[in-house]
Amino acid sequence: MRDHLLAALDATLPTEIRFVEHRALSVVYRGRQLEHATNTREQGGTVRCLSPEGPPIQVGFQSLVQLPRAVRRARDLARELRRTGGTPRPAVTARVVHNVAPSVDDRLVDTVESLASRVAHLANHAYAKDRRLKDSRVHHGVRRSRQWVVTTEGIDLDQESDEQHFSVLALAEEGGVVGRSLRSHGAPTMLSNPDAELLVEQVVREALDRLEAVPLRPGRYPVVLDPRAAGLLIHRAVAHALGGEEGEITLPVGTRLGPEELTIADDGSAVGLRGTVDHDDEGTPGQNTTLVQHGVVVGRLHSRETAGAAGEGTAPTGNLRTARPLDGPILRLTNTYLANGQGSTEELLADISLGVYCEDAVGCQGGGGSLGLRIAAPRMIRGGRLAEPVRGAVIEGDLLPCLSKVEGVAGDFAWDHSASWCHGGGGGWLPVSTGAPHIRLLDIDLGLGSG
C-alpha cells in the first residue's frame, strides 16, 4: 500500500494522499432478541493538492486503481483555481512513522458470531434482575482502522488504531412511572466480561431506582455538576466554538468566559482515550492545546491552513480528523477537559441550602451561543447534603452568562470513559473523550426534562 501511494505523489505541487481501511463488527440485542449483527469493511481516501496560490483542492477515490486519476484531477483543478493572496502554510518536519501498533486485543478481530454470543449473554444477564424491567438494549461494536498518509513534504505515516464501544439501556416501569438509564464504555481495548456484567447491573439498578424519583420543580438553583456532566458541557459549549466549527459563535483570543478557576484544553496525546491520535490526518502529532486559561480564551485548534492564516508563530495542533474515508479532514476535537481545581465535592455542596446535583448527563445541544444540557439522574441538595432523586432536568441558557456563573471547581478530576461521539462540523461521528472535576454554578435555570 505505502509504495503505491508514494509512487502516485506529484511533486509539481504540494500534495497529500490519505488512504483508510476500516473493519467493524456491531451486535445489538433488544431484550433477549438479536436486533442486528453486522460485519463491515470500508476503504477509501482523498488527494489534497495544496497550491500556495489558491485554496486546497480535494478529490476522493475508493481504490488504488482510481488513485492516479484522482491525483491528476486534483493537480489540474489546483492549477485552474490559482489566485493571488493565497495563505502560506507552516513548514513541517519530514517524519516516517510505520506500523504504529494498536492496543493488542485479538477480540477486536473476532467473528461477528462470537461477538453476538457475548452480547446475548449480557442481554440475558440484564433481564434476570427484576420483573419491573420492561425493556433493554445492549450494543457492542468494535472497529480496527489502518491509515496511510504520504506527502510531497516527507510525511510518511502508517498507523493502526482500535476502538470499542459498549452500551446498555434499561427501561423500568411501575404504576405508569418509567425509569430509564443509559451507560456506555469506550476505549481502545475491550471491556472484560466481569466489568461488562457490572455495567449491566449498574444500569438496571439505576433504572429501577429512578422509579422513585419525583418531578423536579422548575426554577433557578445553585447547581453542582458531576465530572461527566461538566465535561460534556465544556466540550459542547466551549470547545466547539474554539475548534473551527462553522455556525458556532466566535470567541476571539482575550474573551473572558468565566472565573480564574476555568482552564480548558484539548489533548490528543492523552494515553488510552477514545479521541487520542498518534498523528492527525495531515501528519501533525497529537498534542495538548490550551484553549482557555484562568477564564480567558488563549488559543484555538489549528490545521496548517488556519495556522498559516493566523500569522507567524501559530502552529497546527494535531486536530485535523476525518470520520469517513472519502471525506476531507476538518478540525475536530479529541479529548477535551476542564483542568483540576481545589477542594472536594463536599465543600462545593456544603453551603447550598437548596440546590440540584446533576449526575449522568446524556446529551448537550448547543449552537449560536445557547445550550441545553440534559441530566438523567438529578438529585436535590438540601442543607449541604444530597437528598431525594428527582426526574430529569435540562440546564438551559446562554453560553457566556452560564460560564460566568462557575464559582467553584473541585480537585477530583476524572476522565469519562463512556463511548462518547462528536458530530461537530457535520463531518460524521468521531470517537472523543471528556474529562473534568465537579463544578458548581450559581443561579442556573433548570427546566423539566422528559426522563
C-alpha positions as CSV (number, residue, x, y, z in Angstrom):
1,M,0.0,0.0,0.0
2,R,2.7,2.5,1.0
3,D,4.6,2.0,-2.2
4,H,1.5,2.6,-4.3
5,L,0.8,5.9,-2.5
6,L,4.3,7.2,-2.7
7,A,4.6,6.4,-6.4
8,A,1.4,8.4,-7.0
9,L,2.6,11.6,-5.5
10,D,3.0,14.5,-7.9
11,A,6.0,16.7,-6.9
12,T,5.0,19.6,-9.1
13,L,2.6,20.8,-6.4
14,P,2.5,20.1,-2.7
15,T,0.3,17.0,-2.4
16,E,-1.1,14.9,0.4
17,I,-2.6,11.4,-0.2
18,R,-4.6,9.7,2.6
19,F,-6.0,6.2,2.5
20,V,-8.0,4.4,5.2
21,E,-9.3,0.9,5.8
22,H,-11.9,0.2,8.5
23,R,-13.1,-3.2,9.7
24,A,-16.1,-3.1,12.1
25,L,-18.3,-5.5,13.9
26,S,-21.6,-4.5,15.6
27,V,-24.1,-6.5,17.5
28,V,-27.4,-5.2,19.1
29,Y,-29.8,-7.2,21.3
30,R,-33.2,-5.8,22.2
31,G,-34.4,-7.6,25.2
32,R,-33.4,-11.2,24.6
33,Q,-33.8,-11.0,20.8
34,L,-31.0,-10.3,18.3
35,E,-31.9,-7.0,16.6
36,H,-29.0,-6.8,14.2
37,A,-25.4,-8.1,13.6
38,T,-23.1,-6.6,11.0
39,N,-19.6,-7.2,9.8
40,T,-18.4,-4.4,7.5
41,R,-15.3,-3.3,5.7
42,E,-14.8,0.2,4.3
43,Q,-11.9,1.8,2.5
44,G,-11.2,4.9,0.5
45,G,-9.1,8.0,0.5
46,T,-8.5,11.6,-0.6
47,V,-5.9,13.5,-2.5
48,R,-5.4,17.1,-1.4
49,C,-3.4,19.4,-3.7
50,L,-2.1,22.3,-1.7
51,S,-1.1,25.1,-4.1
52,P,0.1,28.1,-2.1
53,E,-1.6,30.4,-4.6
54,G,-5.1,29.0,-4.2
55,P,-7.5,27.1,-2.0
56,P,-6.7,23.4,-1.2
57,I,-8.3,21.1,-3.8
58,Q,-9.6,17.7,-2.7
59,V,-10.6,14.6,-4.8
60,G,-11.8,11.3,-3.3
61,F,-11.0,7.8,-4.5
62,Q,-12.2,4.4,-3.4
63,S,-9.5,2.1,-4.7
64,L,-5.8,2.2,-5.7
65,V,-7.0,1.8,-9.4
66,Q,-8.6,5.2,-9.1
67,L,-5.7,6.9,-7.4
68,P,-3.6,8.1,-10.4
69,R,-6.7,9.8,-11.9
70,A,-7.5,11.4,-8.6
71,V,-4.0,12.9,-8.3
72,R,-4.2,14.3,-11.8
73,R,-7.6,15.7,-11.3
74,A,-6.6,17.4,-8.0
75,R,-3.4,18.9,-9.7
76,D,-5.3,20.2,-12.7
77,L,-8.0,21.8,-10.6
78,A,-5.4,23.4,-8.3
79,R,-3.7,25.0,-11.3
80,E,-7.0,26.2,-12.8
81,L,-8.1,27.8,-9.5
82,R,-4.8,29.6,-8.7
83,R,-5.3,33.1,-7.4
84,T,-3.3,35.8,-5.7
85,G,-3.3,36.2,-2.0
86,G,-3.1,32.6,-1.0
87,T,-2.4,31.8,2.6
88,P,1.1,30.3,3.4
89,R,1.2,27.1,5.5
90,P,3.7,26.5,8.3
91,A,6.5,24.2,7.2
92,V,6.5,20.6,8.5
93,T,9.3,18.4,9.6
94,A,9.6,15.3,7.5
95,R,8.8,12.2,9.5
96,V,8.3,8.5,8.9
97,V,6.1,6.5,11.3
98,H,5.5,3.0,10.2
99,N,3.4,0.2,11.8
100,V,2.2,2.1,14.9
101,A,0.8,-0.9,16.7
102,P,-2.7,-0.8,18.0
103,S,-3.6,-1.9,21.5
104,V,-3.3,-5.6,21.0
105,D,-6.6,-7.2,21.6
106,D,-7.5,-10.2,19.5
107,R,-11.1,-10.0,20.4
108,L,-11.3,-6.9,18.1
109,V,-10.9,-9.2,15.1
110,D,-13.3,-11.9,16.3
111,T,-16.1,-13.1,14.1
112,V,-19.5,-11.5,14.4
113,E,-20.8,-14.8,15.7
114,S,-18.5,-14.8,18.7
115,L,-19.3,-11.2,19.5
116,A,-23.1,-11.9,19.2
117,S,-22.7,-14.8,21.7
118,R,-21.0,-12.4,24.2
119,V,-23.8,-9.8,23.8
120,A,-26.5,-12.4,24.1
121,H,-25.1,-13.4,27.5
122,L,-25.1,-9.8,28.7
123,A,-28.6,-9.3,27.4
124,N,-29.8,-12.3,29.4
125,H,-27.9,-11.0,32.4
126,A,-29.9,-7.8,32.3
127,Y,-33.3,-9.5,32.1
128,A,-32.6,-11.8,35.0
129,K,-32.8,-8.9,37.5
130,D,-36.4,-7.6,38.2
131,R,-40.0,-8.0,36.9
132,R,-40.3,-4.2,36.6
133,L,-37.6,-4.2,33.9
134,K,-39.7,-3.8,30.7
135,D,-37.1,-3.3,28.0
136,S,-33.3,-3.3,27.5
137,R,-30.9,-2.7,24.6
138,V,-27.3,-4.0,24.7
139,H,-24.9,-2.8,21.9
140,H,-21.3,-3.8,21.4
141,G,-19.3,-2.5,18.5
142,V,-15.6,-2.8,17.7
143,R,-13.5,-1.3,14.9
144,R,-9.9,-1.6,13.7
145,S,-8.6,1.1,11.4
146,R,-5.4,1.5,9.4
147,Q,-4.4,4.8,7.8
148,W,-1.7,5.8,5.5
149,V,-0.7,9.4,4.9
150,V,2.1,10.4,2.4
151,T,3.0,13.9,1.3
152,T,5.5,15.6,-1.1
153,E,6.9,17.3,2.0
154,G,8.2,14.0,3.5
155,I,5.3,12.9,5.8
156,D,5.1,9.1,5.6
157,L,2.7,7.6,8.1
158,D,1.3,4.1,8.6
159,Q,-1.0,4.0,11.6
160,E,-3.3,1.4,13.2
161,S,-5.9,2.0,15.9
162,D,-8.5,0.0,17.8
163,E,-11.8,1.3,19.1
164,Q,-14.6,-0.5,21.0
165,H,-17.9,0.8,22.3
166,F,-20.3,-1.0,24.6
167,S,-23.6,0.5,25.8
168,V,-26.6,-0.6,27.9
169,L,-30.1,0.9,28.0
170,A,-32.7,-0.2,30.5
171,L,-36.3,0.8,30.9
172,A,-38.3,0.0,34.0
173,E,-41.9,0.7,34.7
174,E,-44.3,0.6,37.6
175,G,-47.6,2.3,38.2
176,G,-47.3,4.3,35.0
177,V,-43.9,5.7,36.0
178,V,-40.9,5.0,33.8
179,G,-37.3,4.8,34.9
180,R,-34.6,5.0,32.3
181,S,-30.8,4.5,32.5
182,L,-28.2,4.5,29.8
183,R,-24.5,4.0,30.3
184,S,-21.6,3.1,28.0
185,H,-17.9,2.4,27.9
186,G,-15.4,3.1,25.1
187,A,-11.7,2.5,24.9
188,P,-9.0,1.1,22.6
189,T,-9.3,-2.2,24.4
190,M,-12.4,-4.3,25.1
191,L,-14.2,-4.3,28.4
192,S,-13.8,-7.6,30.2
193,N,-16.8,-9.8,30.7
194,P,-17.0,-9.3,34.5
195,D,-16.7,-5.5,34.1
196,A,-19.4,-5.6,31.3
197,E,-21.7,-7.5,33.7
198,L,-21.1,-4.9,36.4
199,L,-22.1,-2.2,34.0
200,V,-25.3,-4.0,33.0
201,E,-26.2,-4.4,36.7
202,Q,-25.5,-0.7,37.4
203,V,-27.8,0.3,34.5
204,V,-30.6,-2.0,35.7
205,R,-30.3,-0.8,39.3
206,E,-30.3,2.9,38.2
207,A,-33.4,2.4,36.0
208,L,-35.3,0.8,39.0
209,D,-34.1,3.5,41.4
210,R,-35.4,6.2,39.1
211,L,-38.9,4.8,39.6
212,E,-38.8,6.5,43.0
213,A,-37.8,9.9,41.6
214,V,-40.3,12.8,41.9
215,P,-40.7,15.6,39.3
216,L,-38.3,18.4,39.6
217,R,-39.9,21.8,40.3
218,P,-38.5,24.1,37.6
219,G,-36.7,27.2,38.7
220,R,-33.4,28.8,39.3
221,Y,-31.0,26.8,41.6
222,P,-27.3,26.6,42.5
223,V,-26.1,23.5,40.7
224,V,-23.3,21.1,41.1
225,L,-22.3,19.1,38.0
226,D,-20.5,15.8,38.3
227,P,-17.4,15.2,36.1
228,R,-19.3,13.6,33.3
229,A,-21.9,16.5,33.1
230,A,-19.2,19.1,33.5
231,G,-17.0,17.5,30.8
232,L,-19.9,17.3,28.3
233,L,-20.8,20.9,29.0
234,I,-17.3,22.1,28.4
235,H,-16.9,20.0,25.2
236,R,-20.1,21.2,23.6
237,A,-20.4,24.8,24.8
238,V,-16.9,26.0,24.7
239,A,-14.5,23.7,22.8
240,H,-16.7,23.6,19.7
241,A,-16.5,27.4,19.5
242,L,-12.7,27.2,19.6
243,G,-12.4,24.3,17.1
244,G,-13.2,26.0,13.8
245,E,-16.7,24.7,13.6
246,E,-18.9,26.6,11.2
247,G,-22.1,28.1,12.7
248,E,-20.6,28.5,16.2
249,I,-20.2,31.8,17.9
250,T,-16.8,33.5,17.6
251,L,-14.7,33.6,20.8
252,P,-11.6,35.7,20.0
253,V,-8.4,35.4,22.0
254,G,-8.8,37.6,25.0
255,T,-12.5,36.9,25.6
256,R,-13.3,36.3,29.3
257,L,-15.6,33.3,29.7
258,G,-15.5,32.8,33.4
259,P,-13.6,32.9,36.6
260,E,-9.9,32.2,37.3
261,E,-10.6,28.5,38.0
262,L,-11.7,27.9,34.4
263,T,-8.9,26.3,32.4
264,I,-9.9,24.2,29.3
265,A,-7.7,22.2,26.9
266,D,-7.9,19.6,24.2
267,D,-5.4,16.7,24.5
268,G,-5.0,14.4,21.6
269,S,-1.9,12.8,23.2
270,A,-3.6,11.5,26.4
271,V,-3.0,7.8,26.8
272,G,-5.8,5.2,26.3
273,L,-8.7,7.5,25.5
274,R,-11.1,7.4,22.6
275,G,-10.0,10.7,21.0
276,T,-6.3,10.0,21.2
277,V,-4.3,10.3,18.0
278,D,-0.7,9.5,17.3
279,H,-0.8,11.8,14.3
280,D,-3.8,13.6,12.8
281,D,-4.8,13.3,9.1
282,E,-2.2,15.7,7.8
283,G,0.7,14.2,9.9
284,T,0.8,16.6,12.8
285,P,1.4,14.7,16.1
286,G,-1.4,14.7,18.7
287,Q,-0.8,17.2,21.5
288,N,-2.2,19.1,24.4
289,T,-3.6,22.5,23.4
290,T,-4.8,25.0,25.9
291,L,-7.9,26.9,24.8
292,V,-8.9,28.8,27.9
293,Q,-6.6,29.7,30.8
294,H,-7.8,31.2,34.0
295,G,-11.1,32.0,32.4
296,V,-9.7,33.8,29.3
297,V,-9.6,32.4,25.7
298,V,-5.9,32.0,24.9
299,G,-5.9,29.6,21.9
300,R,-7.8,27.7,19.1
301,L,-7.4,24.4,17.3
302,H,-5.5,24.8,14.1
303,S,-4.7,22.9,10.8
304,R,-1.8,24.0,8.8
305,E,-4.1,26.2,6.7
306,T,-5.7,28.0,9.6
307,A,-2.3,28.3,11.4
308,G,-0.9,30.0,8.3
309,A,-3.8,32.4,8.2
310,A,-3.4,33.2,11.9
311,G,0.1,34.5,11.3
312,E,3.7,33.9,12.3
313,G,4.2,31.8,15.5
314,T,0.9,29.9,15.1
315,A,1.3,26.1,14.6
316,P,-1.1,23.3,13.8
317,T,-2.4,21.4,16.8
318,G,-3.0,17.9,15.6
319,N,-6.8,18.1,15.3
320,L,-7.4,17.6,11.6
321,R,-9.5,14.5,11.6
322,T,-11.8,12.5,9.3
323,A,-14.7,10.3,10.2
324,R,-15.3,8.7,6.7
325,P,-12.7,7.6,4.2
326,L,-13.9,9.7,1.3
327,D,-14.3,12.9,3.3
328,G,-11.7,15.5,3.7
329,P,-10.2,16.2,7.1
330,I,-11.6,19.1,9.1
331,L,-10.8,20.5,12.5
332,R,-12.3,18.2,15.2
333,L,-11.9,17.8,19.0
334,T,-10.1,14.9,20.5
335,N,-10.0,14.6,24.4
336,T,-11.4,17.9,25.8
337,Y,-11.1,18.6,29.5
338,L,-11.6,21.1,32.3
339,A,-8.5,21.3,34.4
340,N,-8.4,20.3,38.1
341,G,-9.3,22.8,40.7
342,Q,-9.0,22.5,44.5
343,G,-11.1,21.1,47.3
344,S,-13.7,18.4,47.5
345,T,-17.3,17.8,46.2
346,E,-18.5,18.0,49.8
347,E,-17.1,21.5,50.0
348,L,-19.0,22.5,46.9
349,L,-22.2,21.2,48.4
350,A,-21.6,22.5,52.0
351,D,-23.2,25.9,51.9
352,I,-26.1,25.1,49.4
353,S,-29.3,25.2,51.4
354,L,-31.4,24.2,48.3
355,G,-30.0,23.2,45.0
356,V,-29.6,20.4,42.4
357,Y,-26.9,17.9,42.0
358,C,-26.6,16.9,38.3
359,E,-25.3,13.4,37.6
360,D,-25.1,11.4,34.4
361,A,-25.6,13.9,31.6
362,V,-26.9,12.2,28.5
363,G,-27.0,14.9,25.9
364,C,-26.0,18.5,25.2
365,Q,-27.3,20.7,22.4
366,G,-25.6,23.9,21.6
367,G,-25.1,26.5,18.9
368,G,-25.4,30.2,18.3
369,G,-24.4,30.9,21.8
370,S,-27.1,28.8,23.6
371,L,-27.0,25.4,25.2
372,G,-29.2,22.7,26.6
373,L,-27.7,20.1,28.9
374,R,-30.0,17.1,29.7
375,I,-29.4,15.5,33.1
376,A,-30.5,11.9,33.5
377,A,-30.1,11.5,37.3
378,P,-30.5,14.8,39.2
379,R,-30.9,14.9,43.0
380,M,-31.9,17.7,45.3
381,I,-29.3,19.3,47.6
382,R,-30.8,20.2,51.0
383,G,-28.8,21.7,53.8
384,G,-25.5,20.9,52.0
385,R,-26.2,17.2,51.5
386,L,-27.5,15.1,48.7
387,A,-31.2,14.3,49.2
388,E,-34.1,12.7,47.1
389,P,-33.7,11.9,43.4
390,V,-35.8,13.9,41.0
391,R,-36.8,13.3,37.4
392,G,-34.7,14.6,34.6
393,A,-33.8,18.2,34.3
394,V,-32.4,20.4,31.5
395,I,-30.0,23.2,32.0
396,E,-30.9,25.9,29.5
397,G,-29.5,29.3,28.9
398,D,-27.0,31.5,27.0
399,L,-23.4,30.3,26.8
400,L,-21.4,33.1,28.2
401,P,-23.7,34.0,31.1
402,C,-23.8,30.4,32.1
403,L,-20.0,30.0,32.2
404,S,-19.6,33.2,34.1
405,K,-21.6,31.5,36.9
406,V,-19.0,28.9,37.5
407,E,-17.8,29.7,41.1
408,G,-16.2,26.5,42.2
409,V,-14.0,23.8,40.7
410,A,-13.2,20.8,42.8
411,G,-9.9,18.9,42.8
412,D,-11.3,15.5,41.8
413,F,-10.6,15.4,38.1
414,A,-11.6,12.2,36.2
415,W,-11.7,11.2,32.6
416,D,-15.0,9.9,31.4
417,H,-14.6,6.5,29.7
418,S,-18.1,6.5,28.2
419,A,-18.4,5.6,24.5
420,S,-18.7,9.3,23.5
421,W,-19.1,10.5,20.0
422,C,-18.9,14.0,18.4
423,H,-20.7,15.2,15.3
424,G,-19.2,18.6,15.3
425,G,-18.9,20.4,11.9
426,G,-21.2,17.9,10.2
427,G,-18.2,15.8,9.3
428,G,-19.5,12.4,10.7
429,W,-19.3,10.8,14.0
430,L,-15.8,10.5,15.6
431,P,-14.9,9.0,19.0
432,V,-14.0,11.6,21.6
433,S,-13.4,11.7,25.4
434,T,-14.1,14.4,28.0
435,G,-12.7,15.0,31.5
436,A,-13.5,17.3,34.4
437,P,-13.8,17.6,38.1
438,H,-17.0,18.5,39.9
439,I,-18.0,22.1,39.4
440,R,-20.5,24.5,41.0
441,L,-22.6,27.1,39.2
442,L,-24.8,29.7,40.8
443,D,-28.4,30.7,39.8
444,I,-28.9,28.3,36.9
445,D,-32.3,27.9,35.1
446,L,-33.5,24.3,35.3
447,G,-36.4,23.2,33.1
448,L,-38.1,19.8,33.5
449,G,-36.8,17.1,31.2
450,S,-38.7,14.1,29.9
451,G,-36.9,11.4,31.9
